[in-house]
Amino acid sequence: MLTPKVEALAFDCNDLDAMAAFWGGLLGMKVTFKDENWLDLEPLGKDGPMLSFQRVPEGKQGKNRLHLDLEVPDIDAAGEIVRGLGGTPAGERTGRPEHPFRVWRDVEGNEFCLVSQ
């Protein structure tokens, strides 16, 4: 049986440079490929998928059907980093006391969560 490997998590976007600055800055990842309509960041972890961005003409509409949960030791401190990179909060800190999270939006409005264990 053929078992596929996830090569990339691809985001549609309007501004490749803004997305590279935000996500690369947040995750400490460098650009590994870029052309006029596509950009790849380094893989997530040793064998993980790349974060990729594809330029599209339309803007984001509606809520993401898939989002990233980013585990951080301190949600509030990480939130200040996100805010400094141009991200905006999409809700209040919530979740169970032992597993809090907060939803944020990147520079093009894509939702993601900061979570703590």
C-alpha positions in Angstrom: 0.0 0.0 0.0 1.2 3.5 -0.8 1.4 5.8 2.2 1.8 9.5 1.2 4.0 11.9 3.1 2.8 15.4 3.7 5.3 17.5 1.7 3.9 21.0 2.5 1.1 22.9 4.2 0.2 25.6 1.6 -1.5 28.9 2.4 -3.2 31.0 -0.3 -2.1 34.6 0.1 -1.8 37.9 -1.7 1.6 39.0 -0.4 4.4 36.4 -0.3 6.9 38.7 1.4 4.5 39.7 4.2 3.7 36.0 4.8 7.4 35.0 4.8 8.2 37.8 7.2 5.3 36.9 9.6 5.6 33.1 9.6 9.4 33.0 9.2 9.8 35.5 12.0 7.3 33.7 14.3 8.7 30.2 13.7 12.4 31.2 13.1 12.3 29.7 9.6 14.2 30.8 6.5 12.9 31.0 2.9 14.2 28.1 0.9 12.5 28.9 -2.4 10.7 31.8 -3.9 9.4 32.8 -7.4 6.7 35.2 -8.5 3.8 33.0 -7.3 5.2 30.6 -4.7 7.4 30.6 -1.6 8.6 27.8 0.7 9.9 28.1 4.2 12.1 25.5 5.8 10.5 22.2 6.9 8.7 22.0 10.2 11.1 19.8 12.2 13.6 17.3 10.9 11.3 15.5 8.5 8.2 17.7 8.7 6.4 19.4 5.9 7.3 22.8 4.6 5.1 25.9 5.1 4.4 27.1 1.6 2.6 30.2 0.3 0.9 30.5 -3.1 0.0 33.9 -4.5 -3.7 34.1 -5.5 -5.7 37.1 -6.7 -8.6 36.9 -4.2 -8.4 37.8 -0.5 -9.3 35.4 2.3 -13.0 34.9 2.8 -14.5 33.2 5.8 -12.9 31.0 8.5 -10.0 28.7 7.8 -11.0 25.0 7.4 -7.5 24.0 8.6 -5.3 25.9 11.1 -2.1 25.4 12.9 -1.9 25.0 16.7 1.5 26.3 17.9 2.6 25.1 21.4 4.3 27.7 23.4 5.4 27.9 27.1 3.7 31.2 27.7 0.7 32.2 25.6 0.8 35.9 26.6 4.5 36.3 25.8 4.1 34.5 22.5 1.1 36.7 21.8 3.2 39.8 22.1 5.6 38.4 19.5 2.7 37.7 17.2 1.4 41.2 17.7 4.9 42.6 17.0 5.0 40.7 13.7 1.6 42.2 12.6 -0.8 39.5 13.9 -4.0 40.3 15.6 -6.0 38.4 18.3 -9.2 36.7 17.1 -10.5 35.9 20.6 -9.8 35.9 24.3 -7.6 33.3 26.0 -9.8 30.3 26.7 -9.7 26.5 27.1 -9.2 24.3 30.1 -7.0 25.7 32.8 -4.4 22.9 32.2 -4.6 23.4 28.4 -5.3 27.1 27.6 -5.3 28.5 24.0 -5.9 31.8 22.2 -6.9 32.2 18.5 -4.8 34.7 16.5 -4.8 35.9 12.9 -1.7 36.3 10.7 -1.1 39.4 8.5 -3.6 38.2 5.9 -6.3 37.0 8.4 -5.5 33.3 8.6 -6.4 31.9 12.0 -4.1 29.9 14.1 -3.9 29.1 17.8 -1.3 29.6 20.5 -1.6 26.7 23.0 0.1 25.7 26.2 0.4 22.4 27.9 
